[in-house]
Amino acid sequence: MTSNTAPTGSTMVLSDKTAREIFENVMVSPTRKAFGFGERMAIVNVDPQKAYTRPDLYPNTAYVTDPKQMEYTDQISSMARAKGLPVVWTHVAYMDNAADAGIWGTRTDTPDSLQNIKYGSERTEFDDRLNIDPSVDAVYTKRMPSAFFETPLQSFLVWHKIDTVVITGGSTSGCIRATAVDSLSRGYRTIVPMECVADKHESYHFANLTDLHLKYADVVKVADVIAWLDAYKGAE
């Protein structure tokens, strides 16, 4: 018989495990079916720009989780491009007066603040370890967390008949999560290769990877993406 009495105490699960430990447990013992790879993939590289990838230049904003992140990102992007699959790069940049940053640009005002990543500045430049082909790769400037928000990304993916979106970049807890949620919401199989995303702190990083894997995306090894691309034959 069902009770009509609402619970009076918290039902939230408590744990003394770290975010990394919880993530590792989830990956070892999955409780949900994977979305899996579809028929056509796009690589969406979210904000691999110097403001976020070069702690030697910008120690207050940049972060490194896997030291080979840029290498892996470049590898899967090059593989996709060689197979005729679309590759997308986004970076954030704002007007001199930061009017296009909106309310997001009002919480702090230091040289490292988000709204002070100006058009044409070194902070907006893509990491030098990445090989971008402007003749075929889509390059978008975005101003909010999701790569889908007020960019042509959705139209671009539709034109290329994409059903699977692989997301790389940073931060895991910010723009990666926002892009992944928007990707799933638009009906895409969403893949996050764990070696290709990064964050400032392991707690933020692993807590969000756990949540993404349980709800919105398949968090996988980059080797899984490489294997899919290697096997992809395209239109024959």
C-alpha positions in Angstrom: 0.0 0.0 0.0 1.4 3.4 -1.0 1.9 5.9 1.8 0.7 9.5 1.3 3.2 10.8 3.9 6.0 12.7 2.4 9.5 12.0 3.7 10.6 14.4 6.4 14.4 13.9 6.2 17.1 14.0 3.6 17.4 11.0 1.3 20.6 12.2 -0.4 23.3 9.5 -0.4 26.3 10.4 1.6 29.8 9.2 0.9 33.3 9.6 2.1 34.7 8.7 -1.4 36.4 11.3 -3.5 34.9 12.4 -6.8 37.6 10.4 -8.6 36.8 7.3 -6.7 33.1 7.6 -7.4 33.8 8.1 -11.1 36.1 5.1 -11.3 33.4 3.0 -9.6 30.8 4.1 -12.1 33.1 3.3 -15.0 33.9 -0.2 -13.7 30.3 -1.1 -12.9 28.0 0.7 -15.4 24.3 0.6 -14.5 23.0 2.0 -17.8 23.2 1.1 -21.4 25.6 3.2 -23.5 24.2 5.5 -26.2 27.0 4.2 -28.5 28.4 5.5 -31.7 26.1 6.1 -34.7 26.7 6.4 -38.4 28.4 9.7 -38.8 30.5 11.6 -36.3 31.6 15.2 -35.8 34.4 16.3 -33.6 33.5 19.4 -31.6 36.6 20.9 -29.9 35.4 23.4 -27.3 37.7 26.3 -26.5 41.2 24.8 -26.8 42.6 28.3 -26.7 45.6 29.6 -24.9 43.7 31.2 -22.1 42.7 27.7 -21.0 45.5 25.4 -22.3 48.7 27.3 -21.5 49.2 27.6 -17.7 52.8 28.9 -18.4 51.2 32.0 -20.0 47.9 32.2 -18.0 48.3 30.4 -14.7 45.1 31.8 -13.3 42.8 30.5 -16.1 44.6 27.6 -17.8 44.6 24.0 -16.7 46.1 20.7 -17.7 44.5 17.3 -16.7 46.0 14.9 -19.2 49.3 16.2 -20.5 48.6 14.6 -23.9 45.1 16.2 -24.3 46.2 18.4 -27.2 47.9 15.6 -28.9 44.9 13.3 -28.6 42.6 16.1 -29.7 44.7 16.8 -32.8 44.9 13.1 -33.6 41.1 12.5 -33.6 40.4 15.7 -35.4 43.0 14.8 -38.1 41.5 11.3 -38.4 38.0 12.6 -38.8 39.0 15.2 -41.3 40.9 12.6 -43.4 37.7 10.5 -43.5 35.6 13.4 -44.7 33.9 14.0 -41.3 33.4 17.5 -39.9 35.6 19.1 -37.3 34.6 22.1 -35.3 36.6 24.5 -33.2 35.2 27.1 -30.8 36.8 29.8 -28.8 35.5 32.6 -26.6 36.2 36.3 -27.2 34.4 39.5 -26.4 34.1 43.1 -27.5 36.4 45.8 -25.9 33.5 47.0 -23.8 32.4 43.4 -23.0 28.8 44.2 -23.9 28.4 40.8 -25.6 29.5 38.9 -22.4 26.2 39.9 -20.8 25.5 39.1 -17.2 28.1 36.4 -17.3 30.8 39.0 -17.5 29.8 40.9 -14.3 31.0 38.8 -11.4 34.7 39.8 -11.5 36.7 42.4 -13.3 40.4 41.4 -13.4 42.8 40.9 -16.3 41.9 37.2 -16.1 38.2 37.7 -16.0 36.1 36.0 -18.8 34.9 39.2 -20.4 38.5 40.4 -20.7 39.3 37.8 -23.3 39.2 40.3 -26.2 38.9 39.7 -29.9 42.3 39.4 -31.5 44.2 38.8 -28.2 46.6 36.0 -27.5 44.1 34.6 -25.0 41.7 33.8 -27.9 44.4 32.0 -30.0 44.1 28.3 -30.4 46.8 26.2 -28.9 49.8 26.0 -31.2 49.9 22.2 -30.9 46.6 21.9 -32.8 46.5 21.7 -36.6 43.4 23.5 -37.8 42.4 23.5 -41.5 40.3 26.6 -42.1 39.4 25.4 -45.6 37.2 22.6 -44.2 37.0 23.0 -40.4 34.3 25.1 -38.9 35.7 27.8 -36.5 33.1 29.6 -34.3 33.4 32.3 -31.7 31.1 31.7 -28.8 30.2 33.9 -25.9 28.3 31.5 -23.6 29.1 28.0 -22.2 27.5 25.8 -24.8 29.1 25.5 -28.3 25.5 25.4 -29.6 24.4 28.7 -28.1 24.1 31.4 -30.8 26.5 29.7 -33.2 25.8 27.9 -36.5 26.8 24.5 -35.0 23.4 22.9 -35.2 22.9 23.9 -38.9 26.4 22.6 -39.7 25.7 19.2 -38.1 22.4 18.9 -39.8 24.0 19.6 -43.2 26.6 16.9 -42.6 23.9 14.4 -41.5 25.7 13.9 -38.1 24.2 11.7 -35.5 27.2 11.4 -33.1 29.0 14.4 -31.5 32.4 13.9 -29.9 33.2 16.7 -27.5 36.7 17.7 -26.4 38.1 20.8 -24.6 37.3 22.5 -21.3 36.3 23.0 -18.8 34.7 19.7 -18.0 32.4 21.3 -15.4 31.6 24.3 -17.6 31.6 24.4 -21.4 31.9 20.7 -21.9 29.0 19.9 -19.7 26.9 22.7 -21.2 27.7 21.5 -24.8 27.1 17.8 -23.9 23.6 18.6 -22.4 22.7 20.7 -25.5 24.0 17.9 -27.8 21.8 15.3 -26.1 18.9 17.7 -26.1 19.2 18.0 -29.8 19.1 14.2 -30.3 22.8 13.5 -30.8 24.7 10.5 -29.5 27.1 12.4 -27.3 30.7 11.1 -26.6 33.2 12.6 -24.2 36.7 11.1 -24.5 38.0 11.4 -21.0 41.7 12.2 -21.9 40.5 15.0 -24.1 38.8 17.2 -21.5 40.2 19.1 -18.6 39.4 21.2 -15.5 41.0 23.2 -12.8 40.3 20.8 -10.0 39.9 17.0 -9.9 36.7 17.2 -7.9 34.9 19.4 -10.5 36.4 17.3 -13.3 35.4 13.8 -12.0 32.1 14.8 -10.5 31.0 16.2 -13.8 32.3 13.2 -15.8 30.3 11.0 -13.5 27.2 13.0 -14.0 27.7 13.2 -17.8 28.2 9.5 -18.0 25.1 8.7 -15.9 22.8 11.1 -17.8 23.9 12.8 -20.9 26.8 11.2 -22.7 29.1 8.2 -23.0 32.4 9.0 -21.3 34.9 6.8 -23.0 38.6 6.3 -23.6 40.0 8.2 -26.5 41.1 4.9 -27.8 37.5 4.0 -28.4 37.1 7.1 -30.6 40.3 6.3 -32.5 39.1 2.7 -33.1 35.7 3.9 -34.5 37.4 6.4 -36.8 40.0 3.9 -37.9 37.1 1.5 -38.9 34.9 4.1 -40.5 34.6 3.6 -44.2 32.3 6.5 -45.1 30.0 6.5 -48.1 30.9 3.6 -50.5 
